[in-house]
Structures are given as C-alpha cells and as structure tokens.
C-alpha cells in the first residue's frame, strides 16, 4: 500500500508481564495489513507496557484493531489492557538539541515532579524518562530532553545543580552525543 492509503493509530498494551505479549500484538497488527512503525516496550516490577505507532490501511477502523487485540489477549490467557487511539500529528515544531539530564542520590518522592516542572517552565520537552533504584535508599532519574536552541544551557545547568543540591541530590546535564560517547561499551 502507498503512504496515501495508510493512516496511523497509537496502540497501548499494559498489564502483567508474560511471554508472548509482543507476539500476540504483532500478529494481530500484521494480520490486518498494518505496520508497527515505531515501538517502545518496557517491563517495570513485572508489569509490561508497550506503546506503538501503527500504520494501518485507511479503511481499517481502529475499533477493529482494538477488538481483535482484546480477543487475542483473551485467547492466549494474557492479563493485558489494550488501548487504541487516533494518532495526532504534532503541530508544534520542537526544534532543539538532545540532552541527557541525570539526577541521583537519596530516593525522594518529589524528584520527578521538581525537575519536570523546571523543564516545563523552560518549554523543554521530555522525550524519555527512566527512574530506578541504584542501591539501598538511592535512586537515579534519567531525563532525555529536547532543549530549544534559545534556552541558555549554562543557566539551565546551574538551576538544575542548585535545585538538586538543595534536595541532597547530584545532577549532570550532557548533550546526548557526548553522553552516548562516554557510556558506549565496546564489545569484541
């Protein structure tokens, strides 16, 4: 099918992690002549989350995909919730550069709220967020963000470091290219 005959939907699948979930979802999508264009999947504390941008034939209603996904989940005795939404094309051009913001130290319940608020106030889009324990009572939060070109990075870095210090935390801001180069693991 040509691009003109295709439409996009978002597919979300959430619930208890078990083998076969990705197989179930992808088989339904494929059976309908649709394509998994972009996929992100993660498991947290034994809970599964999958988000997909799916290219589907224009004449295929999203409710058919959702009903068939739910039927496949039931048939395979998986414990998943399925959600299919219309894809909304972004209207705002979020031009900027990719950065990684790492915050670590004693675990607190207000870390993500505090730092996401600082980023929102600067109109910085968070593209990915991971938070996890690193040792007893300690945690690490990693924000991947698109920082607009007009944002003063030095001032932002100072704000982040000052706020982290006031909370007993440490903070680092790096361009994603530098972060990846530093953290690249060479496997022979």
N, C-alpha and C positions, 0 to 999 in steps of 0.2 A: 504494500500500500504506500502511496505517496504521503508526504508530510501533510498535504492539504486534506487528506482523508482521515487524519488522525486527530485526536483530542487528548487531553491529559486529565487525570484524576490523581488524588492522593489516596493511598491505601495505608491504613494503620492497623497493626495487629499486636495485641498486648495480652499478657497472662503468664501462667506458669510455664517455665521453660521445659521443653521435652524434645527429643529427637523427632525430626520430620516436619516441623512447622514451616521452614523455608521451602521444603519440597512441596508441601500442600499448597502454599500460597503461589509459588511459581508455576505449579502445574495448572492451577485454575486460570492464572493470567495468560499463560501460553495457549491453553485450550481455546480461549476467546480471541486469539489472534492479536493479543496485546503484547506490549514490550515493557519489561522492567527497565526503565530509562536510568533511574538513579535509586540507590538503595542504601539505607543506613540501618544497622541492626546492632543491638547491644543486649547483654544479659546482666541484670543487677540483682544480687541476692537471690538468684534462682528464678527471677522474673524476666520474661522475654519481651522485648519491644522491637518492632520492625516498622519503618516508615519508608514508603516507596513513592516515587513519581512514576506513574504508569501511562504510557502512550497507548491509547485504545482506539479502535475504529469509531468514527463519529457517530455511527448509527447504533452503537452498543451503549445502552443506558447503564449508568453507574450502579443502579439498584440491582441489575442482573449480576454484576461482578460481586457486589456485597452479599446477595443471597447465595450465590454459588460458593463463595468463600466460607460463609457460615455453615453451609451444608457439608463442605469438605472437612471443616473443623469438627463438626458433629460426627461425621462418618469415621474419621480417624481417632475419635475419642480424645481430642486435644481440648485443653481448657483455655480457650482464647476468646477475646472480644475483638470484633472486626469493625472498622470504620472506613467508609469510602466517601471522600469529599470532592467537590469540584476543585480543580486546580485554579488558583487565582494568579494571573500573571502579575509580577511585581511592576508597579507604576513608577516607583522612585529609583533613580539610578544611585546606588550606594557606592560611588567611586571612592576608592581609598587604597590603603595598603594593608596587607595581612600581618597581624601581630599576635604573639602568644603572651598572655599575662598569667604568671604562676604565683599563687598565694599559698603559703604553707605555715604551719605552726599548730598551736593548741586548737583542737576542734572546738568550734562555737556554732551556735545555730543561726547567727546573723552574718556570716561571711558572704554568702552568695547575694543576699539582699543588699548588703552595704556596697559591694563592688559593682554589682549590676546597676545599682542606682547611679553611681559615679559615671559609669559608661553611658547610661541612658541620658544623663544630663548633658553629656558631650556629643549626643547623637551618634554614638558608636554602636554599630550593630554586632551583637554576639552571634557568631556563626556556629560555634560548637562549645559545649561546656561539659567538663568531666570533674567530678568530685569523688574522692575516695580516701579511706584511712591509709596512712603510711606506716604507722606504728602506734603503740598504745597511747590513746588520747590525742594523737596528732593526725592532721589531715592535709590534703593537697587539693587545691582547686585550680583547674587549668581552663582559662577562657581563650578561645580563638576568636579574634575580633577583627573587623574591617574598620580601620581608623581613617576617617576622612582626611584628605590632604590638608585641609585648613586647620585641623586640630594641632596645637602646639604639643608635640610629643614630650619635650622636656618638662613642660608644666604638668602634663598629664602624669608622667612618671613620678614627679615629685609629689603630686596629690596622692597617688596610689601608695607610694612608700610611706608618706606621712600617716595616712589613714591606717595602713597595715601596722606600722609601729605603735600607734595609739591603741591598737587592739591586741598587741603582743604577737603580731604575725610578721612574716617577711614576704617581700614581693619582688618580682622581677618582670620586666617588660622587654621583649625582644622581637625584632622583625622575624616573621615566620621562617624566612630563608636562613637566617643566622641560627635560629633555634634548631631547625632541622639539620643544618650542617654540624652543629655541636653535638647533637644527640644521635647522629647517624651511626648505626652499628654495622661494621663491615663483617660479612660472613663469607668465609672462603669456601 
